[in-house]
Amino acid sequence: MRDTAGGGHSYCVTWYAAAGHTPQDRRGVTAGTGKSDRRVPDELELVLAQASVNAIEAVGGFAGGVYLRSESEGLLRLAVLAGLPQRLFKPWWRMHVNRPFPVAEAYRSGRAVHLADAEEAMRRFPQLMAGLPFPFGSLYVPVVADSERFGVLVVLRRATAGQPVDNSDRHRIHNAARRLGAALAALSARGSPVAWEGEPVPVQLPALTTPPVRIGHFEWELSSGTVTADEDMCTILGADPQGFPGTIEALTERLSPEDMFGLWAVARQALDSSRPVARRMRLRGPDGRPHLLEITGRRAGPPEAGQADRLTGFLVDLGTGPIISEATERLPRGIFSLDRLGRITYLNQRAEKMFERGAPELTGRILWDVVPWLGNPAYEDHYRAAMMSHTAVHFMARRTEDEWLSVSLFPGHDGLTASLTPADEPSYAPGSVITPGAGLGSPADRASALYRPVALAIALTEAVTARQVSAVVTEELLPAFGGRQLAIYLLNERHLYLAWETGFPQGFLDRFDGVALDARLPGVETLTSGRPIFFESMEHLATAYPGIPLDAHVGARAFLPLIASGRPVGSCILGFDQPRGFSPEERTVLTALAGLIAQALERAQRYDSEAALARGLQDALLPHRLPVLSNAATVGRYLPGTQGMEVGGDWYDVVEQGDKIALVIGDVQGHGVSAAATMGQLRTALRAFALAGHDPQEVVTGTNRLLIDLDPGQFASCCYIVVDPATGITRAVRAGHPQPLLRHPDGRTDVLNLAGGVVLGVDPAATYPVTELRLEPGAVLALFTDGLVEEPGRDIDVGIDRLCATFAECGSLTLAETADRLIQEAGQAADRPDDIALLLATRWA
């Protein structure tokens, strides 16, 4: 291959041909725009085009191009696209350097990205494979010179499943990028701006598979039988010009018997007639392909003149074109071919009738420009699949209101061959096919469509539990894409377990609960392969997975892998009531959102694990029973929160001090294991100080200093009350905690006004005054944490007043019944943000 920086111009004609130009055109493509105005391309365009072709051929690719920096900060633009149609890849014309795509990473990091196959690409760049879910390999190398970054050289090629990119190919494409960087640096040094602002320049790759057209000449002296062939003739026949035998047998041995007799018949006609004789026949070449043999001749003079009679012949190698043309005209279907830029290169008569335009008018034109019904956006993914995966693709296309065609695309290195066959109307079809032109038109429509995915992303950052994550997905993701069904499976010990479902028939998903990772199910394979799987209809799903149970015979399905930071979490299934297609943009967004869902679920699983540990710790630290007293009674209740970590630092305790009892309630700030651990330390400290006989003020002051010395980074509120059941004398200390309630024997209920100090763990010099009161026989004290009276969006005083009123109504109930009544309403709340601790105490004469 010629060095791009060295000034070779071997592919200039290829570039002209791609844009519909000839080398004589002095008007080509406007610099940096790709818009045809018949101007000779500038030097930057030629350098980029030739570098792309050189790199593609060097590593055996089928397409590629160059991304260049633009005038917009952080934005790369596709400057050259070789071997693929521009229109089909418009979503990838622009690339921000902070996007999770290999082009952006190569530019941003300055390191090459080599992806051998789709599986490796899916693991590293799921958003790339979401929009292009086809088996292909790709190479991305930054184009730099010294410390200046110009862009990224890209080559697409066939996947090498399970085999890394060969070192020799890495070396070749790195050399191509280095040469391109040097060429661009030279342009920049001469004052030419090296940046791109317009559309990509289309470049056609040189054909590799079509044999060249060649013409050979020979003469046959009939009288002597001598045959003289020129060098081109010998080349077509696969013979050495020096060793050509010079006999007619050298030609006839490649003729079939019937053609050989025809050849001698032509010779006899030439001898018997004074008029010119011309005939055509087929001669088989060394590769088995038939060539056109054209013979002309006439008698040189009267027989008595003694002049030699000759036949002159031409052997024409036209490649495969004429043979293909003859064959396709016999087929009962429309046949047409496209080059890799989407231009029509051939069509038979049936295709002309279907297109309602003739070959002279269509050949060389972009298919989607001249045959609009085949250019429906709903079909674009099929063309991309054929051109990138090199496997046959089949789909249904709507030609008119009542006419459907079965379309088959057969790819090759140099383009596609397609067949069109009349077909019955399918039982399913994406809405974009049934209603051409349907879609999002105005900016307002597009903004509305983007709102819900953005809202989902925001809401997921706030969801903590797996149930909350699933609810957010149901509320935001399904409406955003018109879905009606959702199922989320979570991975546990190599099995998938159903964690959430909505919209499916009752019990339908039970058969899939707990399936192993070796089951051939789309929900399993999307996780094990890391690749999202989309089915436009249930018929497509049933075809791909024969025998799979179906809940409906219509609709579409999307199976998304839930993978967080490379770790499998589970899979997500989206169901739709009607068949529908999935555009590259939708696939990209869904894949990105699946990643966010996976991260949220993984975070929720960690929280659940930590919550389970914290709950176990808390259960161990809370009192399992309260002391039984002769002239007093106590009852405690605890409810964990149902949001967030589902566990906090609330606690209560009753400590016997000889003939007195100490009532304790507290609330450690925060949730989780650390809060529960701090709660355990405080409960132990308070109990130790109380059992040592310290008065209430000393107990709370000592606990405050201990918490500061421990320095757990947390603080706590607390209420500590010592009651003498014999006399009713009560001494209370409060450290930033809500005031207790007191219900008198006559039913009157008050909010106590205990003097207090700051919360524990803040000020080592804090003081905590003691308040004395008398607890009458039959009176009940209620100590509680703020979770019992706080509600989001409502003043805490409202909650206290309501609790006070309920407490007053419980005069005829036992102490245990009273405790149950006070927490009853809070216990019914589905989303309780905080824990609740409640401690009741009473005395009698």
Protein Blocks (a to p, Z undefined) as FASTA:
>chain_A
ZZfknopaklmmmmmmmnopafklcbfcdehklpaehiacdfklmmmmmmmmmmmmmnop
abdcdddddfbehiacdfbdghiafklmmmmmpccfkbccfklmmmmnopacddfblmlm
mmmmmmlmmmmcccdddddddddehjbcfbdcdddddddehiacdfklmmmmmmmmmmmm
mmmmmmmmnopacddfbdcdddddddfklccdddddddddfknopacddfklmmmnopaf
klpgoiaklmmmmpcfklmmmmmmmmmmmmmpcbdcddddddddfkopacddddddddfb
dfklopacddddddddebjmlmmmmmmmmpccdcddddfkopafbdcfklmmmnopafkl
mgopafklmmmmlmgfklmmmmmmmmmnopacdddddfblmlccdddddddfkbccdddd
dddddfbdcfklmmghiacfbfmlmmmmmmmmmmmmmmmmmpmbfmlmmmmmmmmmmmmn
opabdcddddeehiacdfbdehiaehklmmmgoiafkbccfklmmmmnopacddfbfklm
mmmmghiacfbfgdcdddddddeehiafbdcddddfbdcdddfklmmmmmmmmmmmmmmm
mmmmmmmmmmmmmmmmmmmmpcfbdcddfkbccdddddddfehjlpafbdcddddehjac
cddddddededjklmmmmmmmmmmmmmmmmnopafklmmmmmmmmmmmnonopacddddd
dddfknopacdddehiacdddddfkopacdddddddddehiammbccddddddddehiac
ddddfklmgcghiafklmmmmmmmmmmmmmmpcfklmmmmmmmmmmmpmbdcbdcddddd
dddZZ
